[in-house]
């Protein structure tokens, strides 16, 4: 059965921004399929922007600003839930139409989610003998393998690895004054693996 997953009702605050943005993007692109969205795309954009501002303002942990952020989050979640009902009524179970709405669908039995590629690897080497590696969270990834090598072209087999469950990792004890090459591998279900681009930096 083709069912929209209400992933916008849980998860990290930043994920809600991404979820809403995807719905806005796809509803705008597929207006012929969904001509009268309820709420309107303009209303979703407004609610998303207000939530993004409140989320930024709440970074300092001020209790009033955090409460405002939570209120804006609740409003956006309620609007997405209402939009999901509209999409389901129009699509009437058509999986292609549901996918075109930007909402996440429940996987069919036995279906394995495909990991999206890692498009960018951020490497910070401001701290001596250390590198901080960060990638955008890969949906469906169970773990991240952070690797580095000192081979000249970054393609040598002597990769040193560290496996964690978060999209950020600190690698310490690196050789100062030596060029290191870094990459990240996201590991998903069914032995899936996607690689980041290789980024090279000199260590302080």
C-alpha positions in Angstrom: 0.0 0.0 0.0 1.3 3.5 -0.9 1.4 5.5 2.2 3.0 8.9 3.1 5.3 8.7 6.0 4.9 11.6 8.5 8.6 12.0 9.0 8.1 15.7 9.5 6.6 14.9 12.9 9.9 13.6 14.4 13.6 13.9 13.9 16.0 16.9 14.1 14.9 20.5 13.7 17.0 20.9 10.5 15.3 17.8 9.0 11.9 19.5 9.2 13.3 22.5 7.1 14.5 20.0 4.5 11.3 18.0 4.5 9.2 21.1 4.0 11.6 22.5 1.3 11.2 19.3 -0.7 7.4 19.4 -0.6 7.5 23.1 -1.6 9.9 22.3 -4.5 8.0 19.4 -5.8 4.5 20.9 -5.5 5.8 23.9 -7.4 7.3 21.7 -10.1 4.2 19.5 -10.4 1.4 22.1 -10.2 -0.4 20.3 -13.0 -0.8 17.2 -10.8 -1.6 19.2 -7.6 -3.4 22.4 -8.8 -5.0 23.5 -5.6 -2.7 22.5 -2.6 -4.2 23.1 0.8 -2.4 24.9 2.4 -1.1 26.8 -0.6 2.6 26.7 -1.5 2.9 30.4 -0.5 1.5 29.6 2.9 4.0 26.7 3.3 6.9 28.9 2.2 5.9 31.6 4.8 5.6 29.0 7.6 8.9 27.5 6.7 10.7 30.8 6.6 9.2 31.8 9.9 10.4 28.5 11.4 13.9 28.9 10.0 14.2 32.4 11.5 12.9 31.1 14.9 15.3 28.1 14.7 18.2 30.5 14.1 17.2 32.8 16.9 16.8 29.9 19.4 20.5 28.8 19.0 21.4 30.8 22.1 19.0 28.6 24.2 17.0 31.6 25.4 13.9 30.0 26.9 11.5 32.4 25.3 13.1 32.1 21.9 13.2 28.3 22.2 9.4 28.4 23.0 8.8 30.5 19.9 10.7 28.1 17.8 8.7 25.2 19.2 5.5 27.0 18.4 6.6 27.7 14.8 7.6 24.1 14.5 4.2 22.9 15.6 2.5 25.2 13.1 4.7 23.9 10.2 4.1 20.3 11.1 0.4 20.8 11.3 0.4 22.4 7.8 2.5 19.6 6.3 0.1 17.0 7.8 -2.8 18.9 6.2 -0.9 19.1 2.9 -0.3 15.3 3.1 -4.0 14.7 3.4 -4.7 16.8 0.3 -2.0 15.0 -1.7 -3.4 11.6 -0.7 -6.9 12.6 -1.7 -5.7 13.8 -5.2 -3.3 10.9 -5.8 -5.8 8.3 -4.8 -3.1 5.7 -4.2 -1.1 6.4 -7.3 2.5 5.9 -6.2 4.0 8.1 -9.0 1.8 11.0 -8.1 2.6 10.6 -4.4 6.3 10.6 -5.1 5.9 13.7 -7.2 4.5 15.6 -4.1 7.8 15.6 -2.3 6.6 13.6 0.7 8.4 10.5 1.8 6.6 7.2 1.2 6.6 4.1 3.2 8.8 1.4 1.6 7.1 -1.7 0.1 7.9 -5.0 1.9 11.4 -6.0 1.0 12.3 -2.7 -0.6 15.6 -1.2 0.5 16.1 2.6 0.5 18.9 3.8 -1.8 21.5 6.0 -0.2 22.0 9.4 -1.9 25.6 10.3 -2.9 27.7 12.4 -0.6 28.3 15.5 -2.7 30.6 17.5 -0.4 33.1 16.8 2.4 34.0 19.7 4.7 37.5 19.5 6.3 38.7 21.9 9.0 42.4 21.7 9.9 42.7 24.9 12.1 43.7 22.9 15.2 47.3 21.5 15.2 47.5 17.7 14.4 43.8 17.5 14.0 41.1 17.5 11.3 37.4 17.9 11.7 35.4 16.1 9.0 31.7 16.9 8.3 29.2 15.8 5.7 25.5 16.3 5.3 23.6 13.6 7.1 22.8 10.8 4.6 19.3 9.5 5.0 19.2 5.8 5.7 22.9 5.6 6.6 23.7 3.3 9.6 27.3 4.5 10.1 30.0 6.7 8.6 33.6 5.6 8.0 36.0 8.5 8.1 39.3 7.8 6.4 42.6 9.5 5.7 45.9 8.6 3.9 49.2 10.4 3.4 49.8 8.8 0.0 50.8 11.4 -2.6 47.7 11.2 -4.9 45.2 10.2 -2.2 44.4 6.9 -3.9 46.8 4.7 -1.9 45.5 1.6 -0.2 46.8 2.6 3.3 43.6 4.3 4.4 43.3 4.8 8.2 39.7 4.4 9.2 37.4 5.5 12.1 33.8 4.4 12.1 31.1 6.5 14.0 27.3 6.9 13.7 27.3 10.7 13.2 28.1 12.8 10.1 30.9 14.6 12.0 34.2 13.2 13.2 37.4 14.6 14.8 40.6 12.8 13.6 43.5 13.5 16.0 47.2 12.6 16.1 47.8 13.6 12.5 51.3 14.4 11.2 52.0 18.1 11.2 53.3 19.6 7.9 52.2 16.6 5.9 49.5 16.6 3.3 46.6 14.3 4.2 43.8 13.1 1.9 40.4 12.5 3.5 37.1 10.8 2.5 33.9 9.6 4.1 31.9 6.4 3.4 28.3 6.3 4.4 27.1 2.7 5.1 23.5 1.8 4.6 21.2 -1.2 4.6 22.0 -4.2 2.3 25.7 -3.4 2.4 25.2 -0.2 0.5 28.1 2.3 0.6 28.4 5.8 -0.9 31.7 7.7 -1.0 32.4 11.4 -0.6 34.8 13.3 -2.8 38.5 13.1 -1.7 39.7 16.4 0.0 43.4 17.1 0.7 44.8 19.4 3.3 48.1 20.1 5.0 48.1 19.5 8.8 49.3 22.2 11.1 
